[in-house]
Amino acid sequence: MNNMDKINVREAEECDLEQIITIGEGIFPYEYNPKTKEQSHIFFKGKLGKSLDKVYVAYRNDELLGFAIYSPEGLTATHKIFQIGIKKEFQGQGIGVILLKESMVQYVQNMKKLGLDVYAIYLTTSSDNPAGQNLYRKLGFVEVGRMNDTFIGKGNVEIVMTKFFDERKYPTGLWNEDKK
Ligand SMILES: CC(C)(COP(=O)(O)OP(=O)(O)OC[C@H]1O[C@@H](n2cnc3c(N)ncnc32)[C@H](O)[C@@H]1OP(=O)(O)O)[C@@H](O)C(=O)NCCC(=O)NCCS
């Protein structure tokens, strides 16, 4: 493989699942391991085809280099990136930026085609993961809050980061309108 060849991003297909899960096993051991192998297939299969959830892969020639998993929060205009990961040996080479940037463009287009608006995309990344935080900041995500103890175990602090796609405001009185 020539490292100068172009990196492309596209929606994942069923034939990508083995490679995606292998990449996951190398970088997200809590989620992808021999115990969860069968569930990993079920998880990804549910996100392909006609699903509102989307998985994108970065690839060069025939080799998958990373993946990103998106989903709408219910039917709201707020969406979530569950995970983005680059195969260990290819980290730090600018591929994460390409994958995140290009997959966001494709995801927003996909959602609009499906009739869903995109106000914001958010994610959480561990406070002890500078690579994640730097990548997301670089592409316009800002910290909006923190969640404690919720993932992996007590002591974990997740930074909630959001990228906003429009300037809409929260309407006052949404839940306590005078109904008389
Ligand atoms: C986080 C991750 C997706 C970044 O992808 P990548 O291809 O390695 O990142 P890139 O080479 O595109 O770098 C993008 C930016 O991220 C930051 N970055 C990347 N690696 C870094 C590191 N080891 N330490 C600190 N910042 C880092 C830098 O700001 C970099 O921009 P710069 O090179 O202009 O300074 C990748 O390292 C990864 O898969 N890590 C393991 C899984 C993970 O942590 N996922 C994210 C949390 S869910």
The ligand as a Gaussian input file, in Angstrom:
#p B3LYP/6-31G(d) Opt

LIG

0 1
 C       -8.655000       9.965000      18.629000
 C       -8.384000       9.469000      17.207000
 C       -9.736000       9.109000      16.544000
 C       -7.715000      10.601000      16.424000
 O       -7.470000      10.163000      15.104000
 P       -6.003000      10.331000      14.484000
 O       -6.053000       9.898000      13.072000
 O       -5.035000       9.647000      15.373000
 O       -5.836000      11.910000      14.601000
 P       -5.194000      12.890000      13.529000
 O       -3.841000      12.378000      13.127000
 O       -6.190000      13.159000      12.452000
 O       -4.981000      14.182000      14.398000
 C       -6.006000      15.107000      14.607000
 C       -5.723000      15.932000      15.826000
 O       -5.948000      15.140000      16.974000
 C       -4.983000      15.488000      17.961000
 N       -4.178000      14.307000      18.252000
 C       -3.995000      13.190000      17.521000
 N       -3.230000      12.316000      18.194000
 C       -2.928000      12.902000      19.381000
 C       -2.205000      12.490000      20.532000
 N       -1.625000      11.294000      20.605000
 N       -2.138000      13.339000      21.581000
 C       -2.743000      14.553000      21.560000
 N       -3.449000      15.004000      20.486000
 C       -3.540000      14.176000      19.424000
 C       -4.135000      16.605000      17.396000
 O       -4.705000      17.848000      17.764000
 C       -4.283000      16.401000      15.923000
 O       -4.139000      17.574000      15.194000
 P       -2.644000      18.131000      14.862000
 O       -1.897000      16.980000      14.304000
 O       -2.893000      19.220000      13.861000
 O       -2.125000      18.622000      16.157000
 C       -7.436000       8.230000      17.198000
 O       -6.217000       8.579000      17.775000
 C       -8.013000       7.009000      17.893000
 O       -8.679000       6.201000      17.265000
 N       -7.745000       6.852000      19.216000
 C       -8.259000       5.715000      19.973000
 C       -9.771000       5.755000      20.109000
 C      -10.248000       7.098000      20.627000
 O       -9.672000       7.629000      21.559000
 N      -11.322000       7.623000      20.020000
 C      -11.877000       8.924000      20.376000
 C      -12.640000       8.920000      21.612000
 S      -14.210000       8.119000      21.429000

